[in-house]
Amino acid sequence: DGYVLIVGSASAAVVGVPNVTLYAATKAFLRSFAAGMRAELRGSGVSVTCALPSAVETGFASRGGLEQASVFSLPFLRRIGGVVLSPETVARRCIRATLARRAEVV
């Protein structure tokens, strides 16, 4: 028995994101990879959960020089009513979903 948790991104895994296409492509890959891995491991006792969090309050955008890209601008996301999560909230949701053997958690 075991657990695998793969962390992707809600926005980047579902739609292409201008100016960060490689980032978006890798997140889409992670979601697809998790689905395939889950199918291959079915019945083995090992579950695979893919986390797809929305924006998380980290220094990711500023360190990557992405503050101008609205999808990564936390002030912009807050202004339009977007959900910005704390890292602790994301971690709690991931742990709960993984232990419950859920396929995905957003």
HELIX and SHEET records of a PDB file:
HELIX    1   1 ALA A   10  VAL A   14  1                                   5    
HELIX    2   2 THR A   21  LEU A   41  1                                  21    
HELIX    3   3 PHE A   60  ARG A   63  1                                   4    
HELIX    4   4 SER A   70  PHE A   72  5                                   3    
HELIX    5   5 LEU A   74  ARG A   79  1                                   6    
HELIX    6   6 PRO A   87  LEU A   99  1                                  13    
SHEET    1   A 3 GLY A   2  VAL A   7  0                                        
SHEET    2   A 3 VAL A  46  ALA A  51  1                                        
SHEET    3   A 3 GLU A 104  VAL A 105  1                                        
SHEET    1   B 2 ALA A  55  VAL A  56  0                                        
SHEET    2   B 2 VAL A  84  LEU A  85  1                                        
END                                                                             
